[in-house]
Amino acid sequence: MKKVLRILLGPIGFTGLLIALQALTLIVVIAWFQQYFVYFYAFCIILSIIVVMTIVNNRLNPAYKIAWIIPIMALPIFGGLFYLLFGSEHLRKQFLSEMQPILKKMNWHLQQDEQVFKTLEQTDLRAANQSAYMSNYAMCPVYQQTTSEYLSIGEEKFERLIKELKEAKHYIFLEYFIIEEGVMWNTILDILKEKAAAGVDVRVIYDGFGCLFTLPTDYPQQLEKMGIKCCIFNPFVPLLTIRMNNRDHRKICVIDGHTAFTGGINLADEYINAIDKHGHWKDNAIVIKGDAVWSFTIMFLTMWGYIRKVNEDFENFKPHLYHPAPFQTDGFVQPYTDSPLDRETVGANVYLNLINNAKSYVYIATPYLILDHEMTMALSQAAKRNVDVKIITPHHGDKWYVHSVTRANYSELIDNGVKIYEYEPGFIHAKNFIVDDEYAVIGTINLDYRSLYLHYECATWLYKTTSVLDIRDDYLKTLAVSIPVSARGLEKMPWYIKIIYAFLRIFAPLM
């Protein structure tokens, strides 16, 4: 009860009140216009028609278009107005213009080593083609002189992260969607304070919405007093606007330019099973050392420069500055990022490239299975050509409606030969693709519309590294404690549940 009162009487409650007042104001304005109802209704109809024509002719995903067109046509008075508030691209263009100089700087510093790419071409032209896509459209090159180590559970990542943070001598960069006070973050924070006091450049970025319920509003000021520089990405404001949809969902830690972590694990206690939220929490991460860390460093610095409005010399943070000796090589490693602003769905296309080029198997772990037609067809066609397609999703969902949409996508995939399993011990939050014992992707990109189209994301593409086999082996262990979903079980589902699932699938892009 105390927690509820603290939320209602605190900044979150105040924010909710302001949003409610905005909605009430809209209703009052519309009610006031009722005396001019004929003219007002005609205006709304015309606006809705114009909005629908705009949606049909833009480059949005078809499923996203349908999810908007249905409510606009069903509710013409409110539909067009709601799209202008939540779906218009005006703010996207404004945001992009602000980011453009920083993106150019990112492109300038992330140049492909032609010899590395030529070696990849000679090794496997298909792999080189996939790599070229990420280099051309995510501005992120492929590297050698890099090693990668798979961390199969949150507790393992936490232990390794603590070890690496304690060894930091020059700088620590942290960028996370969620940070929450508790065992994990408090332990990390103690080290960060100690390092900042010793002169290490410590910086933290967290997402304004991801941490809305987990950190106080003045937390950046608290960290700054400790000597830790801090920025909030896209702070949550009580305004009805689409800009709130674009979140920083990345999880990045860079230490001294030569070590980096990424994966699905946020800095909160459920990720290390220090608390029980939805049963056993299964997640994972990867730590890379070597030249490829440079891409994560640039991702962080470009985001930092945008938020903080600073222009730094990125050369001061290069991998070999504090590690002059050559790094070891283990296969090919390509970190990449995805932005909602560039009209290029890098995250989705990397996944599609892997599925479409698979010869033997595709193993996928994802907390959310909310697919568009293109992804569904790619998975189905792979299964139909005798590729072993397996997908593990949670048995215990974190949000009932999202979990319902995930389950609503099972039937078509199973009918086409895709094998689906639910992680019985609890909630699987990992986002992994493993293909043919050769490729793997591990990062932050879920198989849902928000990750694929709306959020800032990151991941690491791996080719012929020893970590690929480690990820595969852990996947098979996870599969052993997962429940297969059968077509017969889906057929026995009550009719009203099927109707709910059908409804949720239509509006999944807006969730």
Disulfide bonds with the S-S distance in Angstrom:
none
